[in-house]
């Protein structure tokens, strides 16, 4: 089993919780809702950039990938690892975070028994961990690399990595890793014929695993000890450790281990003519054999059972068991032959195809190559002309659309400006004159107060119709001002995120975006009863993503469609050729997710 590296997350609780929630949303939508998954990871990246927490962002992705590897969820683990490496490189995070990602990628390949790519990625992790002087990362990588070399029987390399890892593990007092390193050392010593030294390494490994309460690892060591004692000819010790293995595996429900131990004990008993004992060990795992789908274990069971029954004189039953053994043996051998034949057929067809291709290449003449080149040039020229035509037409359409939107918007805004000016000049002047007249009379305090409230309300309406913050300070500042004003008026929490705005938006587009947000905030004022609002404005390429969220009471879409507020929002989005997704739930509030083309 390869070691995974979980990093300690250290950040403010708010940032960590928000990033974790976004990453969880990304993971849960992988393979199901790619748009939501993409939006979540983009929002998380923007939040990380805004709070200067890109290291935390990659750290959280690494941790989720490691957890998916532990749960054997290979598909999501690989997607998370690829995302981590891609974003880590684009964000320029530290080599420590990248080393962790490569360690996870190595473990992904190790679990698939793809030892070569696993080794390549572990070595990348080692190089980066050495640069960062991260001993914990080095310990994990060295240990995993030693396990790969043991599997490949490259014991000289395995010894070197065990030596390096052991020095780190002793300093860090890492029990589980020390146990694994000692176990790998035992395998190397056993293969070299140094059986006494191998026993010492296995026993030391066993003691550590027992202290760390790791029964699965202890069971594996019991099996290794039994193998060494068998080579030494100590049959009693072999039986002793297989019995301990059986009872330990039984206590943790490890059925495969129980079958392995029982086979070994039955075989030992049969060799010393303890037929009843041999039959006892087989009978106690008979229910497991019937329930398993592993043909090799069934074959071994019936092979031993046939021998035991024959020694007991039950020849008919022995014959039946032998037939069962032959049946499973034939199935397994047939499967192996089919697999080998299929491999040979694939290899033959591949080699045949390569030979035919090579033969065809040699038969091509210079004239044929020239003709091919001429055709390719003609096709390239034609495709280039078609592409240029469509690009120019698209550019003209975009210019026309932009002019149309700007013209419509300009007309609307001029009309708004006229109405606002009339309210301010005409109605405002009338109210001021009325206030002056009332002030000359006595006993009219209530009327004056009411009149002043009316004057302020008209001034606010005039400002809402034609505010000057957009023209003076730009889109981001204007949106921030509207959001802050709403937060102050309603005494609620508000947050705004903006990232990646690289294109200069047209005046018309900016006004529409401003009006959309203004209308959405007005709806929240009137209906939502929210305590928290968030607004994010993110741009990737030619797409602008605007998300407005609140935690209010939500609404029924059919009822909301009757009101002007939502209709105005959707109308503006359609005018900009955008798309909107509305998600409203009484338990979680309302989310407007708007995507607009900005090229």
C-alpha positions as CSV (number, residue, x, y, z in Angstrom):
1,X,0.0,0.0,0.0
2,X,1.4,3.4,-1.0
3,X,1.5,6.2,1.6
4,X,-0.6,9.2,1.0
5,X,0.3,12.7,2.1
6,X,-2.3,14.8,4.0
7,X,-1.2,18.4,4.5
8,X,-2.3,20.4,7.6
9,X,-4.7,23.1,6.5
10,X,-3.9,26.4,8.2
11,X,-5.9,29.5,7.4
12,X,-8.6,31.7,8.8
13,X,-11.8,29.6,9.5
14,X,-13.9,31.8,7.1
15,X,-11.6,31.4,4.1
16,X,-10.9,27.8,4.7
17,X,-14.6,26.9,5.1
18,X,-15.6,28.9,2.0
19,X,-12.9,27.3,-0.1
20,X,-13.7,23.9,1.2
21,X,-17.4,24.3,0.4
22,X,-16.6,25.4,-3.2
23,X,-14.2,22.5,-3.7
24,X,-16.8,20.1,-2.3
25,X,-19.3,21.5,-4.8
26,X,-16.8,21.0,-7.6
27,X,-16.1,17.3,-6.5
28,X,-19.8,16.4,-6.1
29,X,-20.6,17.7,-9.7
30,X,-17.6,16.1,-11.4
31,X,-19.0,13.9,-14.3
32,X,-22.6,15.2,-13.7
33,X,-22.8,18.9,-14.1
34,X,-19.7,20.2,-15.7
35,X,-20.9,23.8,-15.8
36,X,-21.5,23.9,-12.0
37,X,-18.2,22.1,-11.4
38,X,-16.3,24.6,-13.5
39,X,-18.1,27.6,-12.0
40,X,-17.3,26.3,-8.5
41,X,-13.6,25.8,-9.1
42,X,-13.3,29.2,-10.8
43,X,-15.0,30.9,-7.9
44,X,-12.7,29.0,-5.5
45,X,-9.7,30.1,-7.5
46,X,-10.9,33.7,-7.5
47,X,-11.5,33.7,-3.8
48,X,-8.1,32.2,-3.2
49,X,-6.5,34.9,-5.4
50,X,-8.5,37.7,-3.7
51,X,-7.5,36.6,-0.2
52,X,-3.9,35.7,-1.3
53,X,-4.6,32.1,-0.3
54,X,-3.6,30.2,-3.5
55,X,-1.4,27.9,-1.4
56,X,-4.4,27.0,0.8
57,X,-6.5,26.4,-2.4
58,X,-4.0,23.9,-3.8
59,X,-3.5,22.3,-0.3
60,X,-7.2,21.6,0.0
61,X,-7.3,20.1,-3.5
62,X,-4.4,17.8,-2.6
63,X,-6.1,16.7,0.6
64,X,-9.4,15.9,-1.3
65,X,-7.4,13.9,-3.9
66,X,-5.6,11.9,-1.2
67,X,-9.0,11.1,0.5
68,X,-10.4,9.9,-2.9
69,X,-7.3,7.6,-3.3
70,X,-7.9,6.1,0.1
71,X,-11.5,5.4,-0.8
72,X,-10.4,3.8,-4.1
73,X,-12.4,6.4,-6.1
74,X,-9.9,6.3,-9.0
75,X,-11.9,8.5,-11.4
76,X,-12.5,11.5,-9.1
77,X,-9.0,11.1,-7.6
78,X,-7.5,11.4,-11.1
79,X,-9.7,14.4,-12.0
80,X,-8.7,16.2,-8.8
81,X,-5.0,15.4,-9.3
82,X,-5.0,16.7,-12.9
83,X,-6.9,19.8,-11.8
84,X,-4.4,20.4,-9.0
85,X,-1.4,20.1,-11.2
86,X,-2.9,22.3,-13.9
87,X,-4.0,25.1,-11.5
88,X,-0.9,24.7,-9.4
89,X,1.3,25.5,-12.4
90,X,-0.9,28.4,-13.6
91,X,-1.0,29.9,-10.1
92,X,2.7,29.5,-9.5
93,X,2.4,27.8,-6.1
94,X,5.3,26.4,-4.1
95,X,7.2,23.2,-5.0
96,X,6.0,21.7,-1.7
97,X,2.4,21.8,-2.9
98,X,3.3,20.5,-6.4
99,X,5.4,17.7,-4.8
100,X,2.3,16.6,-2.9
101,X,0.3,16.5,-6.1
102,X,2.9,14.4,-7.8
103,X,3.0,12.1,-4.8
104,X,-0.8,11.6,-5.2
105,X,-0.4,10.9,-8.9
106,X,2.3,8.3,-8.2
107,X,0.0,6.6,-5.7
108,X,-2.8,6.6,-8.3
109,X,-0.6,4.7,-10.7
110,X,0.7,2.5,-7.9
111,X,-2.8,1.4,-7.0
112,X,-3.4,0.4,-10.6
113,X,-0.1,-1.6,-10.5
114,X,1.4,0.8,-13.1
115,X,4.8,0.8,-11.5
116,X,6.8,2.7,-14.2
117,X,4.6,5.9,-14.2
118,X,4.3,5.6,-10.4
119,X,8.1,5.7,-10.0
120,X,8.4,8.6,-12.4
121,X,6.0,10.8,-10.4
122,X,7.4,9.7,-7.0
123,X,10.9,10.8,-8.3
124,X,9.4,14.2,-9.3
125,X,8.0,14.5,-5.8
126,X,11.4,13.7,-4.3
127,X,13.2,16.4,-6.4
128,X,10.7,19.1,-5.3
129,X,10.7,17.9,-1.7
130,X,14.5,18.0,-1.6
131,X,14.4,21.6,-2.8
132,X,11.9,22.5,-0.1
133,X,13.7,20.4,2.5
134,X,10.4,18.8,3.5
135,X,11.4,15.6,5.4
136,X,7.8,14.3,5.8
137,X,7.3,14.4,2.0
138,X,10.7,12.7,1.4
139,X,9.8,10.0,3.9
140,X,6.5,9.2,2.1
141,X,8.2,9.2,-1.3
142,X,11.3,7.2,-0.3
143,X,9.0,4.6,1.4
144,X,6.8,4.3,-1.7
145,X,9.7,4.0,-4.0
146,X,11.3,1.3,-1.9
147,X,8.0,-0.7,-2.2
148,X,8.1,-0.3,-6.0
149,X,11.7,-1.7,-6.2
150,X,10.7,-4.6,-3.9
151,X,7.8,-5.5,-6.2
152,X,10.2,-5.3,-9.2
153,X,12.8,-7.4,-7.2
154,X,15.3,-4.5,-7.7
155,X,16.7,-5.1,-4.2
156,X,19.8,-3.0,-4.4
157,X,17.7,0.1,-5.2
158,X,15.1,-0.9,-2.6
159,X,17.9,-1.0,0.1
160,X,19.1,2.4,-0.7
161,X,15.7,4.0,-0.5
162,X,14.9,2.1,2.7
163,X,18.2,3.4,4.2
164,X,17.3,7.0,3.4
165,X,13.7,6.7,4.6
166,X,14.7,4.8,7.8
167,X,17.0,7.7,8.8
168,X,14.1,10.2,8.5
169,X,11.5,7.9,10.1
170,X,13.7,7.4,13.2
171,X,14.0,11.2,13.7
172,X,10.3,11.8,13.2
173,X,9.3,8.7,15.3
174,X,6.9,7.6,12.5
175,X,5.8,4.2,13.7
176,X,3.7,2.9,10.7
177,X,6.4,4.0,8.2
178,X,9.2,2.4,10.3
179,X,7.2,-0.9,10.3
180,X,6.8,-0.8,6.6
181,X,10.5,-0.1,6.0
182,X,11.4,-3.0,8.3
183,X,9.0,-5.3,6.4
184,X,10.5,-4.3,3.1
185,X,14.0,-5.0,4.6
186,X,12.8,-8.4,5.7
187,X,11.7,-9.3,2.1
188,X,15.1,-8.2,0.7
189,X,17.1,-10.2,3.4
190,X,14.9,-13.3,2.8
191,X,15.5,-13.2,-0.9
192,X,19.3,-12.9,-0.2
193,X,19.1,-16.0,1.9
194,X,19.9,-14.1,5.2
195,X,17.0,-15.8,7.0
196,X,18.0,-15.0,10.6
197,X,18.3,-11.4,9.8
198,X,15.1,-11.5,7.9
199,X,13.3,-12.9,10.9
200,X,14.7,-10.1,13.1
201,X,13.4,-7.5,10.7
202,X,10.0,-9.1,10.5
203,X,9.7,-9.3,14.3
204,X,10.7,-5.7,14.7
205,X,8.1,-4.7,12.1
206,X,5.4,-6.8,13.8
207,X,6.1,-5.2,17.2
208,X,5.7,-1.7,15.7
209,X,2.4,-2.6,14.0
210,X,1.1,-4.2,17.2
211,X,1.9,-1.0,19.1
212,X,0.3,1.1,16.4
213,X,-2.8,-1.2,16.4
214,X,-2.6,-2.1,12.7
215,X,-4.0,-5.6,12.5
216,X,-3.9,-5.9,8.7
217,X,-0.2,-5.2,8.7
218,X,0.4,-7.6,11.6
219,X,-1.4,-10.3,9.6
220,X,0.9,-9.8,6.6
221,X,3.9,-10.1,8.9
222,X,2.6,-13.4,10.4
223,X,2.5,-14.7,6.8
224,X,6.1,-13.5,6.1
225,X,7.4,-15.1,9.3
226,X,5.7,-18.4,8.4
227,X,7.4,-18.4,5.0
228,X,10.8,-17.9,6.5
229,X,10.3,-20.7,9.1
230,X,9.2,-23.0,6.3
231,X,12.5,-22.3,4.5
232,X,14.3,-23.1,7.8
233,X,12.3,-26.4,8.2
234,X,10.6,-25.3,11.5
235,X,7.2,-26.8,10.8
236,X,5.8,-26.1,14.3
237,X,6.7,-22.4,14.0
238,X,5.0,-22.3,10.6
239,X,1.8,-23.7,12.0
240,X,2.0,-21.3,15.0
241,X,2.1,-18.2,12.9
242,X,-0.6,-19.4,10.5
243,X,-2.9,-20.1,13.4
244,X,-2.3,-16.6,14.8
245,X,-2.9,-15.2,11.3
246,X,-6.2,-17.1,11.0
247,X,-7.6,-15.9,14.4
248,X,-6.5,-12.3,13.7
249,X,-8.0,-12.2,10.3
250,X,-11.2,-13.8,11.7
251,X,-11.4,-11.0,14.3
252,X,-11.2,-8.3,11.6
253,X,-13.3,-10.1,9.0
254,X,-10.5,-10.6,6.5
255,X,-11.9,-13.6,4.7
256,X,-9.1,-14.0,2.1
257,X,-6.5,-14.1,4.9
258,X,-8.6,-16.8,6.7
259,X,-8.6,-18.9,3.6
260,X,-4.8,-18.5,3.0
261,X,-4.1,-19.5,6.6
262,X,-6.4,-22.5,6.5
263,X,-4.9,-23.8,3.3
264,X,-1.4,-23.6,4.8
265,X,-2.5,-25.3,8.0
266,X,-4.3,-28.1,6.1
267,X,-1.3,-28.7,3.9
268,X,1.0,-28.9,6.9
269,X,-1.3,-31.4,8.7
270,X,-1.6,-33.5,5.5
271,X,2.2,-33.7,5.2
272,X,2.5,-35.2,8.7
273,X,-0.5,-37.5,8.2
274,X,-2.8,-35.6,10.6
275,X,-5.7,-36.2,8.3
276,X,-8.5,-35.2,10.7
277,X,-6.7,-31.9,11.5
278,X,-6.3,-31.2,7.7
279,X,-10.0,-31.8,7.2
280,X,-10.9,-29.6,10.2
281,X,-9.0,-26.6,8.7
282,X,-10.8,-27.1,5.3
283,X,-14.2,-27.6,6.8
284,X,-14.1,-24.4,8.8
285,X,-13.6,-22.3,5.6
286,X,-16.1,-24.3,3.4
287,X,-18.7,-21.5,3.7
288,X,-16.2,-18.9,2.6
289,X,-15.1,-21.0,-0.4
290,X,-18.7,-21.3,-1.5
291,X,-19.2,-17.6,-1.3
292,X,-16.0,-16.4,-3.0
293,X,-15.8,-15.6,-6.6
294,X,-12.0,-16.2,-6.7
295,X,-11.4,-19.3,-8.8
296,X,-7.8,-19.9,-7.7
297,X,-9.0,-20.3,-4.0
298,X,-11.7,-22.8,-5.0
299,X,-9.2,-24.7,-7.0
300,X,-6.7,-24.9,-4.1
301,X,-9.5,-25.9,-1.7
302,X,-10.7,-28.8,-3.8
303,X,-7.1,-29.9,-4.5
304,X,-6.4,-30.2,-0.7
305,X,-9.9,-31.7,0.0
306,X,-9.3,-34.4,-2.6
307,X,-6.0,-35.4,-1.0
308,X,-7.5,-35.4,2.5
309,X,-10.5,-37.5,1.6
310,X,-8.3,-40.0,-0.3
311,X,-6.1,-40.5,2.8
312,X,-9.3,-41.1,4.9
313,X,-10.4,-43.8,2.4
314,X,-13.4,-41.8,1.2
315,X,-12.5,-42.5,-2.4
316,X,-15.9,-41.5,-4.0
317,X,-15.9,-38.1,-2.3
318,X,-12.2,-37.7,-3.1
319,X,-13.0,-38.3,-6.8
320,X,-15.8,-35.8,-6.7
321,X,-13.5,-33.2,-5.1
322,X,-10.9,-34.0,-7.7
323,X,-13.4,-33.4,-10.5
324,X,-14.2,-30.1,-8.9
325,X,-10.5,-29.3,-8.8
326,X,-10.1,-30.2,-12.5
327,X,-13.1,-28.1,-13.4
328,X,-11.8,-25.0,-11.7
329,X,-8.2,-25.7,-13.0
330,X,-9.5,-26.0,-16.5
331,X,-11.5,-22.7,-16.2
332,X,-8.5,-20.9,-14.8
333,X,-6.1,-22.3,-17.5
334,X,-8.6,-21.5,-20.2
335,X,-8.9,-18.0,-19.0
336,X,-5.2,-17.6,-18.9
337,X,-4.8,-19.2,-22.4
338,X,-7.6,-16.9,-23.7
339,X,-5.8,-13.9,-22.2
340,X,-2.5,-15.0,-23.7
341,X,-4.0,-15.7,-27.1
342,X,-5.7,-12.3,-27.1
343,X,-2.4,-10.6,-26.2
344,X,-0.6,-12.5,-29.0
345,X,-3.4,-11.7,-31.5
346,X,-3.3,-8.0,-30.6
347,X,0.5,-8.0,-30.9
348,X,0.4,-9.9,-34.2
349,X,-2.2,-7.6,-35.7
350,X,-0.3,-4.5,-34.5
351,X,3.0,-5.8,-36.0
352,X,1.2,-6.8,-39.2
353,X,-0.4,-3.4,-39.5
354,X,3.0,-1.7,-38.8
355,X,4.6,-3.8,-41.5
356,X,1.9,-3.0,-44.0
357,X,2.1,0.7,-43.3
358,X,5.9,0.6,-43.7
359,X,5.5,-1.3,-47.0
360,X,3.0,1.3,-48.2
361,X,5.4,4.1,-47.3
362,X,8.3,2.6,-49.2
363,X,6.0,2.3,-52.3
364,X,5.2,6.0,-52.4
365,X,7.0,7.8,-55.1
366,X,8.2,11.3,-55.2
367,X,5.5,12.2,-57.6
368,X,2.8,10.9,-55.3
369,X,4.3,12.9,-52.3
370,X,4.3,16.0,-54.4
371,X,0.6,15.4,-55.4
372,X,-0.3,14.9,-51.8
373,X,1.5,18.1,-50.8
374,X,-0.3,20.0,-53.6
375,X,-3.7,18.7,-52.4
376,X,-2.9,19.6,-48.8
377,X,-1.9,23.1,-49.8
378,X,-5.1,23.6,-51.8
379,X,-7.2,22.3,-48.9
380,X,-5.3,24.5,-46.4
381,X,-5.8,27.6,-48.7
382,X,-9.6,26.8,-49.1
383,X,-10.1,26.2,-45.3
384,X,-8.1,29.4,-44.5
385,X,-10.3,31.5,-46.9
386,X,-13.5,30.0,-45.4
387,X,-12.3,30.7,-41.9
388,X,-11.3,34.3,-42.8
389,X,-14.7,34.8,-44.4
390,X,-16.6,33.6,-41.3
391,X,-14.3,35.5,-38.9
392,X,-14.9,38.7,-40.8
393,X,-18.6,38.1,-41.0
394,X,-18.7,37.3,-37.3
395,X,-16.7,40.5,-36.6
396,X,-19.2,42.6,-38.6
397,X,-22.1,41.0,-36.8
398,X,-20.5,41.7,-33.4
399,X,-19.9,45.3,-34.3
400,X,-23.5,45.7,-35.5
401,X,-24.8,44.0,-32.3
402,X,-22.6,46.2,-30.2
403,X,-23.8,49.4,-32.0
404,X,-27.4,48.2,-31.7
405,X,-27.1,47.5,-27.9
406,X,-25.3,50.8,-27.4
407,X,-28.0,52.7,-29.4
408,X,-30.9,51.0,-27.4
409,X,-29.1,51.5,-24.1
410,X,-28.3,55.1,-25.0
411,X,-31.9,55.9,-25.8
412,X,-33.1,54.2,-22.6
413,X,-30.6,56.1,-20.5
414,X,-31.3,59.4,-22.1
415,X,-35.0,58.9,-21.3
416,X,-34.1,58.0,-17.7
417,X,-31.9,61.1,-17.5
418,X,-34.8,63.2,-18.8
419,X,-37.2,61.8,-16.2
420,X,-34.7,62.1,-13.4
421,X,-34.0,65.7,-14.4
422,X,-37.7,66.5,-14.5
423,X,-38.2,65.0,-11.1
424,X,-35.3,67.0,-9.8
425,X,-36.0,70.3,-11.5
426,X,-39.8,70.5,-11.9
427,X,-41.2,68.4,-9.1
428,X,-38.3,69.3,-6.8
429,X,-38.9,73.0,-7.4
430,X,-42.6,72.7,-6.8
431,X,-42.0,70.9,-3.5
432,X,-39.4,73.4,-2.4
433,X,-41.9,76.2,-3.2
434,X,-44.7,74.4,-1.3
435,X,-42.4,74.0,1.7
436,X,-41.6,77.7,1.7
437,X,-45.3,78.6,1.6
438,X,-46.2,76.2,4.4
439,X,-43.3,77.5,6.6
440,X,-45.0,81.0,6.6
441,X,-48.1,79.6,8.3
442,X,-48.4,78.3,11.8
443,X,-49.4,74.9,13.1
444,X,-48.2,73.0,10.1
445,X,-45.2,71.0,11.6
446,X,-46.6,67.6,10.6
447,X,-47.2,68.7,7.0
448,X,-43.6,70.1,6.8
449,X,-42.2,66.8,8.0
450,X,-44.3,64.8,5.5
451,X,-43.3,67.2,2.8
452,X,-39.6,66.8,3.6
453,X,-39.9,63.0,3.5
454,X,-41.6,63.3,0.1
455,X,-38.8,65.5,-1.2
456,X,-36.1,63.1,0.0
457,X,-37.9,60.1,-1.5
458,X,-38.2,61.8,-4.9
459,X,-34.5,62.7,-4.7
460,X,-33.6,59.0,-4.0
461,X,-35.8,57.9,-6.9
462,X,-34.1,60.4,-9.2
463,X,-30.7,59.1,-8.1
464,X,-31.8,55.4,-8.6
465,X,-33.0,56.3,-12.1
466,X,-29.8,58.0,-13.1
467,X,-26.9,57.5,-10.7
468,X,-23.5,59.0,-11.6
469,X,-21.2,56.5,-9.9
470,X,-21.0,54.3,-13.0
471,X,-19.7,57.0,-15.2
472,X,-17.4,58.5,-12.5
473,X,-15.9,55.4,-11.0
474,X,-16.5,52.4,-13.4
475,X,-18.5,49.2,-13.2
476,X,-16.8,47.4,-10.3
477,X,-16.9,50.4,-8.0
478,X,-20.5,51.2,-8.9
479,X,-21.6,47.6,-8.2
480,X,-19.7,47.6,-4.9
481,X,-21.4,50.9,-4.0
482,X,-24.9,49.4,-4.7
483,X,-24.0,46.3,-2.7
484,X,-22.7,48.3,0.2
485,X,-25.7,50.6,0.3
486,X,-28.1,47.6,0.3
487,X,-26.0,46.0,3.2
488,X,-26.2,49.3,5.2
489,X,-29.9,49.8,4.6
490,X,-30.8,46.2,5.5
491,X,-28.1,45.6,8.2
492,X,-26.9,42.4,6.5
493,X,-23.6,40.8,5.5
494,X,-22.4,41.4,1.9
495,X,-19.3,40.2,-0.1
496,X,-18.2,41.0,-3.6
497,X,-15.6,39.1,-5.7
498,X,-14.3,40.2,-9.0
499,X,-11.4,38.6,-11.0
500,X,-10.0,38.4,-14.5
501,X,-11.7,41.5,-16.1
502,X,-9.3,42.0,-18.9
503,X,-11.6,43.3,-21.7
504,X,-12.9,46.9,-21.9
505,X,-16.6,46.5,-21.8
506,X,-18.8,48.8,-23.9
507,X,-20.8,51.5,-22.2
508,X,-24.0,49.8,-23.1
509,X,-22.9,46.4,-21.7
510,X,-21.7,48.1,-18.5
511,X,-25.1,49.8,-18.0
512,X,-27.0,46.6,-18.6
513,X,-24.9,44.7,-16.1
514,X,-25.3,47.6,-13.6
515,X,-29.1,47.6,-14.1
516,X,-29.3,43.8,-13.7
517,X,-27.5,43.9,-10.4
518,X,-29.6,47.0,-9.3
519,X,-32.8,45.1,-10.1
520,X,-31.7,42.0,-8.3
521,X,-30.7,43.9,-5.2
522,X,-34.1,45.7,-5.3
523,X,-35.9,42.3,-5.3
524,X,-33.8,41.2,-2.3
525,X,-34.8,44.4,-0.5
526,X,-38.5,43.9,-1.2
527,X,-38.9,40.1,-0.8
528,X,-35.9,38.1,0.3
529,X,-35.6,38.8,4.1
530,X,-31.9,37.8,3.7
531,X,-29.1,38.2,6.2
532,X,-26.2,37.6,3.6
533,X,-25.6,38.6,0.0
534,X,-22.7,37.7,-2.2
535,X,-21.9,39.1,-5.7
536,X,-19.1,37.6,-7.9
537,X,-18.0,39.0,-11.3
538,X,-15.5,36.6,-13.0
539,X,-14.2,36.7,-16.6
540,X,-12.6,33.7,-18.4
541,X,-11.7,34.4,-22.0
542,X,-14.8,35.8,-23.8
543,X,-17.2,34.8,-21.1
544,X,-18.3,37.0,-18.2
545,X,-19.9,35.2,-15.3
546,X,-22.1,37.2,-12.8
547,X,-23.4,35.4,-9.8
548,X,-25.8,37.0,-7.2
549,X,-26.6,34.9,-4.1
550,X,-28.7,35.5,-1.0
551,X,-29.8,33.3,1.9
552,X,-33.3,34.6,2.0
553,X,-36.7,32.8,1.8
554,X,-36.5,32.1,-1.9
555,X,-39.5,32.3,-4.3
556,X,-41.8,30.4,-6.6
557,X,-40.6,30.8,-10.2
558,X,-44.1,30.9,-11.7
559,X,-45.3,33.6,-9.3
560,X,-42.1,35.6,-9.8
561,X,-42.5,35.6,-13.5
562,X,-45.6,37.7,-13.1
563,X,-43.6,40.6,-11.6
564,X,-41.6,43.2,-13.5
565,X,-38.3,42.8,-11.6
566,X,-37.4,39.3,-12.9
567,X,-38.8,40.1,-16.4
568,X,-36.6,43.2,-16.6
569,X,-33.5,41.1,-15.6
570,X,-34.2,38.4,-18.2
571,X,-35.0,41.0,-20.9
572,X,-31.6,42.7,-20.4
573,X,-29.8,39.3,-20.4
574,X,-31.5,38.3,-23.7
575,X,-30.6,41.6,-25.2
576,X,-26.9,40.9,-24.4
577,X,-27.3,37.4,-25.8
578,X,-26.6,35.9,-22.4
579,X,-27.9,33.0,-20.4
580,X,-29.2,32.8,-16.9
581,X,-29.8,30.0,-14.4
582,X,-32.1,30.7,-11.4
583,X,-31.9,28.4,-8.4
584,X,-34.3,29.3,-5.6
585,X,-35.0,27.2,-2.5
586,X,-36.8,28.2,0.7
587,X,-34.0,26.6,2.7
588,X,-31.0,28.0,0.9
589,X,-32.2,31.3,-0.7
590,X,-31.8,32.3,-4.3
591,X,-28.9,32.2,-6.8
592,X,-28.8,34.0,-10.1
593,X,-26.0,32.6,-12.3
594,X,-25.6,34.7,-15.4
595,X,-23.2,34.1,-18.4
596,X,-22.6,37.0,-20.9
597,X,-20.4,37.1,-24.0
598,X,-18.0,40.0,-23.9
599,X,-16.0,39.7,-27.1
